[in-house]
Amino acid sequence: MRVNMEARREKILQLVINAYVTTGRPVGSRVICNRYKLDLCPASVRNVMSDLEEQGFITHTHTSAGRVPTDKGYRFYVDKLLHSAGLTGQEQNFLNGEFNRYRALEEIIGKTSRVLSDFTCYTGLISQPEMKKSRFKRVQLGRIKPDCICVTLVTECGLTKSSVVNLKSSIDDNRLMQIENFLNSELEGMDMLHLRSRLRELMIQERNSFFYNLEQALELIDRSAVLEELPRFYFEGLSNILNLPEFRNSQTLLSLVRTLERESDLNTLVKELVDHEDERVRVLIGGEGGHEFMKDYAMVLSCYSVDNCTLGVLGIIGPKRMDYGRAIATVRYVSTLLNRILTELSL
């Protein structure tokens, strides 16, 4: 009997959340009975809903209203009750076609956030690939003044970052060319994160006239600071969620805009995912994990990578009243698709 009651509570919770996600209105016992044709009377459903409220899975805004899910309820739903069927073959073919005509990295990154937004009707987001997580392809050094150099680093997946470096001492064109050729031959294919340590190893080995070249090469990499830059974010589809009931409140809307503008908070969140190199789709509901700036929203995120090296994060942000099944399936497929495209670009 106890098992049946637990199953019944789980079923009613699932139906409450499904109804609330669909309508955006608080859900009463009669709605559950009429919509889903349960073999239960409204009084029995009401008793189960009272139990769910006592356990913290649902709540109500005022006495006469129906119930709405809590963060705890959404979390149980996503972890235990949700069955994501994935995208149909037709939907997958559509997404494949959306990316086929783009080969430049910046275009692909921008397209990803638009596709996520259009396909889910929420706000799509993607972080630019982290330079230090990428692999070195080449460097271009251009002299602006004798002691001022433009350093342009290019990664295997096509990410390009430039920085102007003021050196401690001047450098002539011949030595600059020597340094550029050396870096491109010695460091090709190496993780960006290891560039400095490799140059220091070579400096220990070299004690001849080339030592000075290595010293200046290390100074150029150090002072360019491109490896330390935090990734930028691309957002698309903010208008998709502005019409939802949750965002008609001006304070909630203002909070969302501030969240999207405050990239330092998002970078903290992304760093946690990227550093763990977790390939699973992650669902964040409200302020879970101490991310208080997310208390009014939900996010569905996944890392994307090249050759098992995590570069960044993509996903969607929307209301906690989200179609989690479709959101998870979409983010998972787009992540897999982007991994393949970026791997092809790096070959």
Protein Blocks (a to p, Z undefined) as FASTA:
>chain_A
ZZmmmmmmmmmmmmmmmmmmmnopacdfklmmmmnopabdfklmmmmmmmmmmnopaccf
bfklccdddfklmmmmmmmmpccebjafklmmmmmmmmmmpcbfklmmmmmmmmmmmmno
pacddddddfklmccfbdcdddfbfklccdddddfkopacddddddfbdcdfklmmmmmm
mmmmmmgoiafklmmmmmmmmmmmpccfklmmmmmmmmmmmmnommmpccddddehklmm
mmpmklmpmklmmmmmmmmmmmmlmmmmmmmmmmnopabdcddehjehhiaklmmpccdd
ddddeehiafbdcdddddfbbcfklmmmmmmmmmmmmmmmmmmmmZZ
